[in-house]
Each structure stands twice: as C-alpha cells, then as structure tokens.
Amino acid sequence: MKLTSEDLRDLAVGAAFLGTGGGGNPYVGRLMAQQCLDEGLTIELIDPADVPDDALVIPTAMMGAPTVLVEKLPSGEEALNSFKSLEKHLGRKAFATMPIEIGGINSTIPLVVGARLGIPIVDADGMGRAFPELQMETFGVYGVPGSPMYVSDEDNDSTLIMAADNKSMEWLSRMVAIRMGGCAYIAEYSMSGADVKRTAVPNTMTLAMRIGRCLREAKANHQNPLDALIALMPQTLYHHARVIFSGKLVDVQRETRNGFAIGRARIDAFTPWKGTMQIEIQNENLIATVDGVVKAIVPDLICIMDSESAEPITTEELRYGQRVTVVAVAVPEIMRTPEALAVFGPRCFGFDQPFTPIESMA
Amino acid sequence: MRIGIDVGGTNTDAALMDGMTVKGACKTPTTSDVSTGISTVLKKVLSMTGVSVSEIKAVMIGTTHFTNAVVERKRLLEVAAIRLGLPATKGLPPMTDWPGDLATTLGRHIFMVRGGHEFDGREIAPLDEKEILRIAGEIRARGLKTASITSVFSPVTPIMEQRAAEILKNEVPDLSLSLSHEIGRVGFLERENATIMNACLADLSSRVVSSFHSALKELSIDAPFFISQNDGTLMTPDYVARYPVLTFASGPTNSMRGAALLAGESEAMVVDIGGTTSDVGMLMQGFPRESAVAVDIGGVRTNFRMPDVLAIGLGGGTIVRDEGMRIGPDSVGYEITSKALVFGGDTLTTTDIVVAAGLEDIGDRSRVAHIPARTVNNALDTMHRMVDEAVDRMKTSADPLPVILVGGGSILISRDLPSASKVIRPENASVANAIGAAIAQVGGEVDRIFSLEGTSRDVVLSAAKAEAAERSTNAGADPQSVKIVDIEEVPLAYLPGSATRIRVKAVGDLVMG
C-alpha cells in the first residue's frame, strides 16, 4: 500500500489519538514524510503477514523530549544512520523498517527511513499505543532482545548499546539521548519476519489512518465524529470502545517526579454524566477514576478529546475550561497477557489497582 | 489624558480617556493612506470633547493593517530567510508548510547555515561566519532589502542570531533584520514562520509608522505614541517598525480589555454579539485568557498567543426556524437591512424576535405583529440558552462571573443568565477596541526551557520572574506597578528531571511624562 498526502494527515490524527496524551505531536514527522512524497519518493506499507519469515526487519524511532524535537528539527539523516549502522553491525541488509510505537510522532519516523532507502514499512508496532520507556514493547515481552541498539544525533555521533536486558538498554540510552541534546534517533529490536508476526501488534499504521479518516469524514458529513469512532473500533483488533465521561476540565496539576512528567486532570461532569473524573498522567493518560472508582486503566487506551472538534488533546495541551469527552478503548489481547502486564501493566507505573479490561467495567 | 485609536479594515475609531473615564469617542472610515483617517478621527474627538492638544499625554494605536497585508499578499517584500542550525533542521527547510503563493511572493530565498544551540545552551555547531559573509554577497546580488534570522534554541541563547546580524549589518548596512528570539518562543517552525513574515513587512511597517507620526504631527500632538501588540501590551513606534508581526491579533485583545474597563470588572466573561456570530472569551486579571493551540495567519502556522475565543452562530441577523426552537447557525449577515422582516424582507431573524417581543423598536414593528407568542418565547429561550451555555463553556470554574455584553447584537439578550452573577451592558461598547488600546499596559515575557542541572526549581523560577519584570521596565513600565500576571511551568516529557519550560509574564503601567 502506497501512502498519499491525505493518508499522512489521517495517520497523524490517528497516531495522536493512539498516543493517549503522549508520544509527541506528529506534525514535524508528517511534514518530513510529506517532503519525501514531494521529492517523488514512495512510502510503502507492507502487511506483517507478507513479510518473509527469514527477512530482517529493523525498527526505527526517535527517543527523548518532543519539546526539544519541535525546536531542534532533525537533519533527516539521524534515524537513517542508526538503521544503516545496525545493518552493518549485523552484517545483513534489512528487508523493511517498522515503528516501535504507533502513538504520537514515532508513527512517522520509519516512514522517512523507508522512503529514503526504498524499503517498505511494516504495518505494525511494538507498543500499540505510546509508552514512556523502551522496554515497554511487545517485542521484548515475547522474547526479542532490544540490543544491539544504535543511538544517533544529527552530527554523525552514534553509540552502539549492548545491554544485558531491555530495561538496562532504556536506562543507558536515555542518558545518551540527553547528552545528544535531549532528543536522539534509534534503531533497535532487530528481528526476523517470523518474530514480527509473533510479537508485533499488527496493522496499527492502517488503524491510525482509519481513525484519522473516520474522524475527518464524519466531520465532513456533519455526523458526530465520536459516534463514528466508537462504531469503527469493533471492526479492528481494538475491539471495544466507549465514551466513559464528558465534562469540563477544571484542574490540571503537573510535577516532575522520578524522571516522569506526572500530572492529574480533573473533569467535572456534564449531564447525563455524574461526579468528577480524575485522570492520572505519566506522560500518557494511565488511569481514569470517577469518585475513586476505576473506569479505565493502562494498557487500555484513555483518550481525552475535544468535545466539539473531536481532536485528541495531548497532555501538554490540557488547559482549564476545555470541554472534553473521554474515550476508552480495549487494546488487543497480545497487550493484555500476564507477560505483557508484567512489563507495562498498572504496577509498572506504581499503581496498586489491578488491570481490568474496559469491556468488563461496570 | 490619553487617546486610543483603532485602525480597522473598515473604520478608524478613537476614544479620549481621562484616567479610566471615557471623555468622548467617535468613528470615521479608514483611509488607504491610514494617516488621513487618523487625523480626521483625532480632530473629531478633540473637538467633541473640547480637550486641547497640550493635555494629551499619550496616544495608543491598535491596527490590523499588517495582518491584512499578509492575508491579502499585498505590499510585502522578498525576504532572505536565514536559518542557523545545520546539521540539525536540514530535514525541513524554511517555508516548508507555507501556501505556495505566499512563499513565491516572498521569493523563496532560503539559506541554511551551520550553527544553533542545544536546549541547555551548548552549541550544536559553531556559527559558520564565512557562510554568513557569502550570504551577504547573495543578498546584495539579488537586491534584497530584508532578512530573517532564526537560530535553534535562540530563546535560550540569542548570541548566534546577534552575531549573524552584526556581520550582515556590516556588509549590507541598509538591510533590515528580523531576529527570531525577539519575536517568538520555543517551537522552531512557528517562530521561524513569524520571523519571516515580520521581515516581509519591513517596508510597510516603516511607512505605516511614519504615517502615524505625520498624522499626529499634523495636529501638533507631540505626546509619545505606542502601538498595541497581541497580548494587549504596548510597543514603542521604533519597536513596531522593526517587529510589526507582534501586532497580529491585537484587535480581539483590545476589544476584551476595553469591555473590562467599561464594565469596571477585571474577572469577567465578555460576549461580543455581532451580526453573524457571538464571540465569548474570559478575562482574568483584566487580560483575555489565551489559547494554547497553534494559529494560522494567512495560511501560515504560528505560535502567537491569541485570546481564547469561542464563536457561536448567534447574531442579530441569525435565522430563526421551527417555531423558535432552532436558531442559526446561518445568518442573513450584512443583508439584514433588506432580508429581516422588520426591514421589509421575508426571513425571520433574531432581530425580528426582539422587536416582536416589544423589547426593541427597530424598523417596522407591524411587520412582525403576526408572529405567534409561542414562537417569540421559544426563540428568546433558545437565544438565552445558547449564550448561557457558551459562557459556561468558556469559564474555568463553576463560580458565577459577571457577563459583559458588547456589540450591536447585544440587544438579543434581555434576561439574566444562570451562569452569570450579573449581566452588564456598558456604554460606548462599540469603540471597545480603541478604549482597550488606550488603557494598554507595558509587558515583559520570558518563555524558554531552563536546565535544572546543578540548580533548583525555586532559583530558576525567581530568576525567570525577575527577568520578565526587568523586560517590562525596559519597555517603559513603571517599576512600582509591575506585577507578575501569569506563570506556567511544563516539565519536559521523556527527559528525566533535567529541564523544564517556564513562561512568566509581567505587566506594569506606562510611565507617562
């Protein structure tokens, strides 16, 4: 499947939705991908089922602060350098690249790598949403090691990281990213086509595009975009979606703790909803409660949307007075197994509440 | 005494103020040379109040002239768009996401140079001064009169922009220069866009500022004059001549601040009801609450802070349907004087409803006598509900606030609103823009990323506050009156504990001679 400019715009909207408040605004990444199309390059998605079992796939991404990325724009070579360095290290040419994270800006970085190198981008990812740390990948959950990993900046600096486990890889590379100016570009979790089929969350790129298209078309046809979105999700692996609250944002608190941007948003109900919803944020929206009762919990998606425009609102854009609707979405089963929850379940973010699937909540 | 002037696309308004009291206000059509309209309106307001020129201590001007020039693609210069940041930023050259016609108007003279800084102040690369010299030669060869310079993280440290400007000024002495750190905040493309737009206005801005000068001179007004910017604070004429882009969107800000003064409220909701829409915004400490989203101007993405305004489809010409149950969102607009029932037309509008209800006497009331009382009541209920919901929507807490109604369509609202502690309909509301300009204060702002390594949050925060206060006094504020009006802190996500983005805004009263 070859992507068009319209696909890129839809993808950016869908990726912001799947970012559940985090992952960074995909705007800069979309412009870079658009630049590739303007130069006549092709951005080609490939279904994971069509990747040969023995083919090599090397995922690419950005890591660090999106706030830095929107100021220190990429040269466009960084992720390519990490990718090629890793190919060289492995002594093999890769068949394709792939996102590690569909939520936010990382949905767009592999598009530029694929277009520049003339290779396809696998329609899948390793998070199925956005997460703050590199070990929080279904790839790692099901046994693909993150290392060897390359981290590069715009000035041909690069670092090879060989870590004992994926958590150490995260820890070491984060410091490198800070030294590189707060934002760096990576290639990691190299794997076979067979491993892609076994460990990746499939078809999330096309899912993001479908979400973007659904919201766009509903608005154009004067339908309720949120209703259209809720109706779309059961046709996907994200099999259940519903509105869990609607109201006015009355308080946003932010602080930095243990290296996380921690926050809490409070939303006062509009009829027919009752009470106050509280959403706990650690870069992404993690738990939504109403008067102490859990309504949705990580890794299920909790998306805060503008009630009028149905635009997803990022954590950094949350402001007093916004009219918002909160949508919760079930993630695919591959992200809800005990092994997966051990790596990115509620406990990994310091919450005592157990994971309860959104479709079994009252 | 001071005079506020609003130069709009259609009208030039003036308000003469004694302290916080409106002595007189009037309107005249805007003229193409700007200055004739200004001197006409000045003469008018002086003669109607009987105030002598020597009593005028300051003149404040708000204008949409520069915004209109960009929107209309007229009177713009070709620009040398210089970027300091290579090898970073190469992936997205200047003017990447611009409308093609505007980029072409500006000539697409793009230069990318090694340089720029990291968020913590380290250099990405040393400034390539030889390349700047070469660009100076290109600028001369291409006959360009204006240049923009944007360096990565210049809001953290502006030295490379300043050094590049120094070199260019030496080589091309009459080149006008726009430096990004004086214009925008963190967010590279948006700041660069604003800086390029600023540069293309260089010629127009010096002409407009000198026409302001000549209008005042013609009337022998030698009091200093100022021009209002986006956030409702003032700039000196010299500053505007260099940074005209900072006047973009000053109109809505002045209007809301004028309404605040007229109503005597600094914490309130403002509803500006026109012919087609109602704009609802919120005043906090006398300033409009600002919107967080990126705004397009003439199709170009910028990160100017604009008042957060909600527009709803309710105005004096809005069409009434379904026995008054459904109102708008469409309106007969400027055709109200031929289409509304009371003016002999055949369309039931909101204005017809208030005439039928006996609340206003406009046009021919016999033409609405047949409208059933039920329809009139339904429509009045619906209109009040629409405004009430919009007000509640824009509030930041459930506490009732005063609601200030301005604009020609404010006749639609005759009852109390449940979300309002009281409803205020001030006099002179039609010149709220000019009044807002007249009472504008002087501001200073800091918005950048602070590294927290080796220091503490408190130390960084008080340094930012002191810097914002100093900027406002440098811009002409009375140090005694300077207050910090806004503080915003956003830690950098995904960058453990090392940095935070802080924005502090200070304002104070203008020192008057």
Interface residues (C-beta under 8 A of the other chain):
Chain A: G22 G24 V28 L31 M32 Q35 M63 G64 A65 P66 T67 V68 V70 E71 K72 L73 P74 S75 G76 E77 V112 P132 E154 D155 N156 R174 A177 I178 G181 G182 K248 V250 R254 E255 T256 N258 G259 F260 A261 D268 N283 T315 E316 E317 R319 Y320 G321 R323
Chain B: G85 L86 P87 A88 T89 K90 G91 L92 T96 D97 G116 E118 F119 D120 R122 I124 A125 V152 F153 V186 G187 F188 L189 M282 R289 A292 V293 D308 R393 M394 K395 T396 S397 A398 I449 E489 V490 P491 L492 A493 Y494 L495 P496 G497 S498 A499 T500 R501
